[in-house]
Amino acid sequence: MPVIAMRRMAPGQKGIIAKVKATGELGRRIRDMGLVPGTPLLIQGRAPLHDPVAVRVRSFTLTLRNNEADYIEVEVDEQS
């Protein structure tokens, strides 16, 4: 499966988090939200100007700004 930044994923696309590149406070905050390697996710949608992105992960939906999503690499499912 190809690996891309979460920011580049399209609505409805599924994948598995491969790596969180953020460090420090931002990295801790991202991991605290449950975005850790090995976690499946679904891009639910985007705001009209494409920022933020709504992500379905585990049993909840959260939104991330694109500059935060740039730090998350995802193995995308080519079937979705």
Z-matrix of the N, CA and C atoms (Angstrom, degrees):
N
C 1 1.448
C 2 1.528 1 109.47
N 3 1.331 2 117.01 1 136.94
C 4 1.468 3 119.50 2 177.76
C 5 1.530 4 111.92 3 -69.98
N 6 1.322 5 116.11 4 150.75
C 7 1.463 6 122.26 5 179.35
C 8 1.529 7 108.27 6 -110.78
N 9 1.352 8 116.03 7 125.95
C 10 1.458 9 121.57 8 178.89
C 11 1.524 10 109.19 9 -135.87
N 12 1.319 11 116.01 10 164.97
C 13 1.470 12 120.46 11 174.46
C 14 1.525 13 108.83 12 -70.67
N 15 1.315 14 117.06 13 143.35
C 16 1.458 15 121.48 14 -179.92
C 17 1.525 16 111.18 15 -55.11
N 18 1.305 17 117.51 16 -33.17
C 19 1.469 18 121.84 17 -179.54
C 20 1.532 19 111.78 18 -57.79
N 21 1.321 20 117.79 19 -29.83
C 22 1.466 21 122.54 20 -176.43
C 23 1.520 22 113.91 21 -86.13
N 24 1.329 23 117.36 22 -3.79
C 25 1.464 24 120.28 23 -178.06
C 26 1.523 25 110.92 24 -77.73
N 27 1.322 26 114.79 25 147.47
C 28 1.463 27 121.42 26 -179.21
C 29 1.530 28 110.22 27 -93.14
N 30 1.328 29 117.60 28 154.29
C 31 1.467 30 120.33 29 174.99
C 32 1.529 31 110.26 30 -55.57
N 33 1.337 32 115.75 31 135.64
C 34 1.458 33 121.44 32 -178.76
C 35 1.518 34 114.08 33 89.74
N 36 1.324 35 116.77 34 -9.39
C 37 1.460 36 120.55 35 -178.73
C 38 1.527 37 110.46 36 -81.53
N 39 1.339 38 115.13 37 140.74
C 40 1.459 39 121.60 38 -179.40
C 41 1.520 40 109.80 39 -110.25
N 42 1.327 41 114.99 40 158.51
C 43 1.451 42 119.78 41 176.90
C 44 1.519 43 111.20 42 -171.43
N 45 1.332 44 114.55 43 -178.65
C 46 1.453 45 122.56 44 178.13
C 47 1.519 46 107.31 45 -127.15
N 48 1.321 47 116.67 46 131.37
C 49 1.464 48 120.55 47 -179.20
C 50 1.524 49 109.01 48 -62.67
N 51 1.333 50 116.02 49 124.88
C 52 1.462 51 121.79 50 179.76
C 53 1.524 52 111.37 51 -96.24
N 54 1.347 53 116.06 52 -38.27
C 55 1.464 54 119.36 53 -174.67
C 56 1.520 55 109.87 54 -160.87
N 57 1.332 56 115.18 55 143.04
C 58 1.463 57 121.40 56 171.60
C 59 1.522 58 105.76 57 -111.53
N 60 1.337 59 116.43 58 112.23
C 61 1.464 60 121.42 59 -174.86
C 62 1.520 61 113.78 60 -86.19
N 63 1.311 62 117.61 61 -11.36
C 64 1.473 63 121.10 62 -178.24
C 65 1.526 64 110.26 63 -70.19
N 66 1.320 65 115.34 64 145.61
C 67 1.457 66 121.40 65 176.42
C 68 1.523 67 108.90 66 -122.65
N 69 1.311 68 115.98 67 175.96
C 70 1.459 69 120.50 68 175.89
C 71 1.508 70 112.72 69 65.17
N 72 1.327 71 115.40 70 -147.81
C 73 1.461 72 122.43 71 -176.05
C 74 1.524 73 112.09 72 -60.93
N 75 1.324 74 118.15 73 -42.67
C 76 1.464 75 121.05 74 -179.86
C 77 1.521 76 110.38 75 -64.05
N 78 1.322 77 117.66 76 -44.67
C 79 1.460 78 121.10 77 179.00
C 80 1.524 79 111.48 78 -60.72
N 81 1.323 80 116.78 79 -42.06
C 82 1.463 81 120.97 80 178.86
C 83 1.526 82 110.59 81 -64.23
N 84 1.335 83 116.56 82 -43.12
C 85 1.467 84 120.76 83 -179.65
C 86 1.530 85 111.31 84 -63.19
N 87 1.330 86 116.57 85 -42.79
C 88 1.467 87 120.53 86 179.17
C 89 1.530 88 109.84 87 -62.15
N 90 1.320 89 116.89 88 -46.00
C 91 1.469 90 120.38 89 -179.77
C 92 1.529 91 111.55 90 -66.72
N 93 1.324 92 117.57 91 -35.50
C 94 1.462 93 121.24 92 177.79
C 95 1.527 94 111.89 93 -63.41
N 96 1.326 95 117.09 94 -26.76
C 97 1.463 96 121.08 95 178.30
C 98 1.529 97 111.56 96 -78.74
N 99 1.328 98 117.86 97 -2.28
C 100 1.457 99 121.39 98 179.15
C 101 1.513 100 114.06 99 95.52
N 102 1.332 101 117.35 100 6.73
C 103 1.455 102 121.26 101 179.93
C 104 1.527 103 109.10 102 -90.18
N 105 1.317 104 114.72 103 83.50
C 106 1.458 105 121.58 104 -178.40
C 107 1.526 106 108.66 105 -122.49
N 108 1.344 107 117.98 106 155.01
C 109 1.465 108 120.57 107 179.10
C 110 1.531 109 112.33 108 -52.52
N 111 1.338 110 114.33 109 138.28
C 112 1.460 111 121.06 110 -179.44
C 113 1.511 112 114.52 111 94.11
N 114 1.327 113 117.50 112 -5.10
C 115 1.464 114 121.61 113 -177.88
C 116 1.530 115 110.96 114 -88.10
N 117 1.342 116 118.07 115 124.28
C 118 1.473 117 119.84 116 175.64
C 119 1.525 118 110.59 117 -71.96
N 120 1.329 119 115.81 118 150.07
C 121 1.456 120 120.68 119 178.68
C 122 1.510 121 110.78 120 -148.39
N 123 1.323 122 114.60 121 163.69
C 124 1.464 123 123.20 122 177.93
C 125 1.517 124 107.66 123 -135.81
N 126 1.325 125 116.89 124 131.72
C 127 1.465 126 120.70 125 174.85
C 128 1.528 127 106.88 126 -81.97
N 129 1.335 128 116.21 127 112.14
C 130 1.466 129 120.19 128 -177.34
C 131 1.514 130 112.45 129 -81.24
N 132 1.308 131 117.45 130 -34.69
C 133 1.449 132 119.16 131 -179.03
C 134 1.513 133 111.72 132 174.14
N 135 1.325 134 114.26 133 179.13
C 136 1.458 135 121.53 134 179.88
C 137 1.521 136 108.87 135 -136.42
N 138 1.311 137 114.97 136 154.69
C 139 1.461 138 120.51 137 174.83
C 140 1.536 139 108.88 138 -68.10
N 141 1.319 140 118.23 139 164.17
C 142 1.470 141 120.20 140 -178.26
C 143 1.525 142 115.02 141 -53.66
N 144 1.312 143 118.81 142 -33.50
C 145 1.467 144 120.59 143 178.49
C 146 1.536 145 111.55 144 -98.16
N 147 1.357 146 115.92 145 19.43
C 148 1.471 147 124.36 146 176.25
C 149 1.520 148 114.26 147 69.68
N 150 1.301 149 119.28 148 12.09
C 151 1.459 150 121.44 149 178.33
C 152 1.518 151 107.61 150 -146.23
N 153 1.316 152 120.58 151 117.88
C 154 1.460 153 129.63 152 12.82
C 155 1.525 154 112.64 153 -90.69
N 156 1.323 155 114.79 154 -178.84
C 157 1.458 156 122.89 155 178.04
C 158 1.534 157 107.97 156 -112.75
N 159 1.332 158 116.53 157 135.49
C 160 1.468 159 122.00 158 177.62
C 161 1.524 160 108.46 159 -94.37
N 162 1.329 161 116.18 160 126.04
C 163 1.463 162 122.18 161 -174.87
C 164 1.525 163 109.15 162 -121.80
N 165 1.325 164 115.83 163 129.53
C 166 1.468 165 121.23 164 174.34
C 167 1.531 166 106.97 165 -95.00
N 168 1.331 167 116.60 166 115.85
C 169 1.460 168 121.74 167 -178.48
C 170 1.525 169 107.88 168 -137.30
N 171 1.321 170 116.05 169 135.12
C 172 1.468 171 122.18 170 -175.17
C 173 1.529 172 108.23 171 56.03
N 174 1.296 173 120.41 172 -119.79
C 175 1.463 174 120.70 173 -178.36
C 176 1.527 175 112.03 174 -116.08
N 177 1.322 176 117.31 175 25.52
C 178 1.462 177 119.50 176 -179.01
C 179 1.531 178 110.77 177 -143.97
N 180 1.324 179 114.58 178 166.24
C 181 1.456 180 121.79 179 176.93
C 182 1.518 181 108.30 180 -112.85
N 183 1.330 182 116.04 181 135.26
C 184 1.457 183 119.84 182 175.27
C 185 1.521 184 108.53 183 -133.72
N 186 1.317 185 115.81 184 162.20
C 187 1.458 186 120.34 185 177.85
C 188 1.524 187 108.88 186 -117.06
N 189 1.321 188 114.46 187 142.71
C 190 1.460 189 121.84 188 177.93
C 191 1.512 190 108.99 189 -128.65
N 192 1.309 191 116.15 190 142.43
C 193 1.460 192 120.25 191 171.42
C 194 1.524 193 107.88 192 -71.23
N 195 1.313 194 116.24 193 154.26
C 196 1.463 195 120.22 194 -179.44
C 197 1.522 196 112.03 195 -59.84
N 198 1.337 197 117.90 196 -36.20
C 199 1.468 198 118.45 197 -179.69
C 200 1.525 199 111.12 198 -67.36
N 201 1.324 200 118.90 199 -24.25
C 202 1.466 201 121.89 200 173.64
C 203 1.529 202 110.67 201 -80.10
N 204 1.330 203 116.43 202 -40.24
C 205 1.471 204 121.32 203 -179.70
C 206 1.525 205 111.84 204 -65.16
N 207 1.329 206 117.69 205 -23.47
C 208 1.470 207 120.84 206 177.76
C 209 1.525 208 112.46 207 -62.27
N 210 1.324 209 117.23 208 -25.46
C 211 1.464 210 121.60 209 -177.90
C 212 1.521 211 113.57 210 -84.42
N 213 1.321 212 117.95 211 -3.87
C 214 1.465 213 121.81 212 -175.85
C 215 1.524 214 108.79 213 -111.28
N 216 1.331 215 116.35 214 117.58
C 217 1.459 216 121.98 215 177.30
C 218 1.532 217 108.68 216 -96.14
N 219 1.327 218 115.95 217 135.71
C 220 1.464 219 121.54 218 -173.97
C 221 1.528 220 109.73 219 -128.53
N 222 1.341 221 115.49 220 134.44
C 223 1.459 222 121.28 221 169.27
C 224 1.509 223 106.23 222 -80.56
N 225 1.325 224 116.85 223 111.56
C 226 1.465 225 119.76 224 -174.27
C 227 1.516 226 111.15 225 -87.83
N 228 1.323 227 113.74 226 146.57
C 229 1.453 228 122.36 227 176.54
C 230 1.524 229 106.82 228 -85.80
N 231 1.307 230 116.95 229 114.80
C 232 1.468 231 120.77 230 -177.24
C 233 1.526 232 112.65 231 -69.36
N 234 1.322 233 117.21 232 -15.13
C 235 1.461 234 121.60 233 -179.34
C 236 1.526 235 113.05 234 -77.78
N 237 1.341 236 117.34 235 -21.26
C 238 1.477 237 119.19 236 -176.46
C 239 1.492 238 112.23 237 -93.79
